[in-house]
């Protein structure tokens, strides 16, 4: 997975707020408002990093089975698990306030957010053998009451990222799909990239960073109708 990195792009569509981390949808840690959030196993950990040379653990919250991913957006934190998506209010960085749980069938569960929509991939696999291969679009206009709007059948979806009208979803051994998300409740597929095993993807500026099974791929999507390959860093 890609680690988080600092960002000042508070106005970039699809990126978290200022002073937040920018990471992939499979990330297990992220930064928001001088706080570090780490997920693993059954727990969500919160650290105060306002003094980077002296990080302090603030709290640990037990969530339950299969906690996998974490994604910040504005004053909310979205935690993906094999049983559902947890939503927290993090407007007060000294504590966590759970707002809701969106439950689903046991599946691996990355999540990204833009505006009042959350996009969640569900898949089967070794650790998620009872799962379904779906892309869920969820209405989060009321964070305390998330509602499923539509499910799209997928092949084996992994990580995903959204920037404005462009949604990219990695499909494991099937590559990566690009969707037109102009209407997030009626996605249309634009392109299938088939030349790699896609794990996770980050939209950063107009650069697309894709983690494949054999390396890291970079694309230019400044023209979303003509995404161009830039480079690959091989990883054995």
C-alpha positions, -999 to +999 in steps of 0.1 A: +000+000+000+011+036-003+020+055+028+005+089+035+023+121+027+017+156+037-005+178+016-015+214+015-041+208-013-071+216+008-090+228-023-082+198-045-114+178-053-112+143-039-083+150-015-086+153+022-085+186+040-055+208+047-029+192+070-043+158+062-025+128+048-029+117+012-028+080+009-043+051-009-077+036-001-059+006+014-039+027+038-039+016+074-027+050+088-035+086+080-029+121+093-056+148+100-054+179+121-021+170+138-034+136+147-022+102+135-048+075+131-038+038+128-060+008+122-052-028+126-068-060+137-098-049+159-086-014+169-084+022+159-055+041+175-052+079+179-019+097+184-013+135+190+015+145+167+013+183+172+049+179+185+064+155+159+094+149+181+072+137+210+041+119+196+016+110+223-010+082+223-044+096+231-067+067+229-074+033+215-109+022+204-119-014+200-141-017+169-144-054+162-134-080+137-114-073+105-105-036+107-086-029+075-085+007+061-088+044+071-097+075+051-101+111+063-124+136+047-131+171+062-140+165+098-149+128+094-129+096+094-141+065+075-128+032+086-133+001+064-137-033+079-147-067+066-182-062+081-189-026+073-178+011+073-174+030+105-179+068+104-163+090+131-165+127+139-129+140+143-136+177+146-122+175+181-088+160+176-085+150+213-112+123+210-132+101+186-169+103+183-185+074+164-214+086+143-226+055+124-218+020+110-227+010+075-229-028+076-225-052+047-218-089+040-183-100+051-160-086+024-127-068+021-137-031+022-116-001+011-135+033+010-130+068-005-152+099-001-161+129-022-188+154-012-218+136+002-210+102-014-188+074-002-175+048-026-168+013-012-154-018-029-164-052-016-145-083-028-140-119-021-106-135-017-084-155+008-093-133+038-128-124+025-139-158+010-176-151+017-176-116+000-192-102-030-175-083-058-193-050-058-188-012-059-212+005-035-222+041-037-234+054-003-252+086+005-234+102+035-252+136+034-263+126+069-231+111+084-251+095+112-274+077+087-255+064+057-277+049+030-269+026+001-278+042-032-266+017-058-243-013-062-223-021-093-211-056-101-173-058-104-148-086-111-125-084-080-122-047-069-094-036-046-083+000-040-100+031-055-097+068-058-119+097-070-111+132-083-140+153-096-157+134-124-131+106-125-133+074-104-106+048-107-111+013-093-084-014-092-096-048-103-068-070-091-056-094-119-081-077-142-063-044-141-081-011-134-113+006-145-120+043-151-155+055-145-173+087-154-186+099-120-203+131-133-234+116-118-221+095-089-254+077-087-252+066-123-216+057-130-205+048-165-173+028-174-149+047-197-119+026-199-103-007-188-065-008-182-055-045-185-017-045-185-011-050-148-025-064-115-040-034-098-039-032-060-045+005-051-046+039-068-041+076-058-052+106-077-027+134-069-030+166-089-035+152-123-011+124-118-024+089-113-003+066-091-012+029-093+003+001-072+006-031-093+018-065-083+051-059-101+057-022-094+044+013-093+028+029-124+023+066-131-002+081-155-012+116-166-049+121-166-051+159-172-072+148-202-094+123-186-105+110-220-069+102-229-051+090-199-014+086-207+012+062-193+042+080-179+065+055-162+068+024-142+091+016-112+097-021-110+094-039-077+103-075-073 
